[in-house]
Each structure stands twice: as C-alpha cells, then as structure tokens.
C-alpha cells in the first residue's frame, strides 16, 4: 500500500511539475487572436476586464501581506472596479509598494506565466493560478466578488483536472496572452480618466501623495511595466 501511495504521489508530482511539450505555433497564434478578441472590442472588454480586476486587486492584497500589512478584505464590483483594504502604517515603503502593485500585477503575472510556459510547465501554471484564486477567495468581502472568483477558479480547476494536454495548453496560453495584453489597456484608460479629471483618487494619485512624485511619472511606470512585460512575455510565448 505504501508503495502504491508513493507511486501515485510521484505520478501526481510529475504530472503537475513535470514538463509538457510546447503546442504548435498555430495554437500560440490562435490564442493570441482569442485574447485580442476579448480585449479590443469595448463591449467584450466590459465583461472580460473583471479578470484583470481580480489580478489587480490580488496584486494589492499580496504585496500588502508581503510587506507586513494586515489585509482586511477585497471587494470586486460589477463595473469592473475593485477595492482592497489593508491596515498598517499609512505611509512608508510598504504602503507605496502596495499601491503600486495594482496596475503592475496583471502584466507581471502574465510575464511570470510566460516564463513557466516557455519552460514547459503548463499544468503547474494552471494549478498555481487555482491556488492563488482560492487564497484570494478567502479575502473577498462581497457577493459579486466571491461569485467572480469562484467562477474563474472553477474554470481553472476543471481545465486542470479534466481537460487533455492540448486543451490545457491552449487555455494556459490564452490566459497568459490575456494578462499580457489586458495589462496594457488599464493604464491607458487611467490616463484618459485623469485627462478628464475623473480619477483624482487613482493609484497613481495616491502614490503621488505618498511619494511627492508627480502622478504622471507613476502612470509612466505603469505603462513601462505593462509594455515591457508584453514584449518580454510575447517573445517567450512565440519563442523568438
């Protein structure tokens, strides 16, 4: 029995953390097109942007915990906005990093995902994403947010457990392309809102008050991180 259990655990370990073959180039291109189709049309983006909001608020929450702050809760709203509340010193490096983590989280997650896919760890990426969503679910404080995270995490779980290698690969590549490409658009949306005077309490403005650095420079940082992540992650995915 012990031998059987050990064999099963070893098989599960190899299944999750072992390498999987890269999909054909046409699959990589097709998932890129699918991600663009979920981002470019405004009507579709109004729905798909919820996934970017999950990554955005999750970034705030994760960095808050890593910097020693107390995470009170996360709320996700149907208009694709969100709110992460943490307790701790209202100024200082921890607060600055927490505030900066929102807009940078989706593209950086996409870059990390691209690195895993380039190394052939498709299943590991899906399981890691499922685990992160499960942890985030514990901190959600409203019904819409909980429903959104449950549906997203459930999709990852179903694909991880029931789908074949080709479907897993296509899904993983589509998710990573979506994070890389979808991580670019919010910074431009924020820039447009600020130009109209409608984003006085945005992350960039909060960072400006915390650091006395102009909000425009923080907005430039958001652009730089998202564009550089897209370039680097895209090269990994396309293997060029």
C-alpha positions, 0 to 999 in steps of 0.5 A: 500500500505504501508503495502504491501511495508513493507511486501515485504521489510521484505520478501526481508530482510529475504530472503537475511539475513535470514538463509538457511539450510546447503546442504548435505555433498555430495554437500560440497564434490562435490564442493570441487572436482569442485574447485580442478578441476579448480585449479590443472590442469595448463591449467584450472588454466590459465583461472580460476586464473583471479578470484583470480586476481580480489580478489587480486587486490580488496584486494589492492584497499580496504585496500588502501581506508581503510587506507586513500589512494586515489585509482586511478584505477585497471587494470586486464590483460589477463595473469592473472596479475593485477595492482592497483594504489593508491596515498598517502604517499609512505611509512608508515603503510598504504602503507605496509598494502596495499601491503600486502593485495594482496596475503592475500585477496583471502584466507581471503575472502574465510575464511570470506565466510566460516564463513557466510556459516557455519552460514547459510547465503548463499544468503547474501554471494552471494549478498555481493560478487555482491556488492563488484564486482560492487564497484570494477567495478567502479575502473577498468581502462581497457577493459579486466578488466571491461569485467572480472568483469562484467562477474563474477558479472553477474554470481553472480547476476543471481545465486542470483536472479534466481537460487533455494536454492540448486543451490545457495548453491552449487555455494556459496560453490564452490566459497568459496572452490575456494578462499580457495584453489586458495589462496594457489597456488599464493604464491607458484608460487611467490616463484618459480618466485623469485627462478628464479629471475623473480619477483624482483618487487613482493609484497613481494619485495616491502614490503621488501623495505618498511619494511627492512624485508627480502622478504622471511619472507613476502612470509612466511606470505603469505603462513601462511595466505593462509594455515591457512585460508584453514584449518580454512575455510575447517573445517567450510565448512565440519563442523568438 
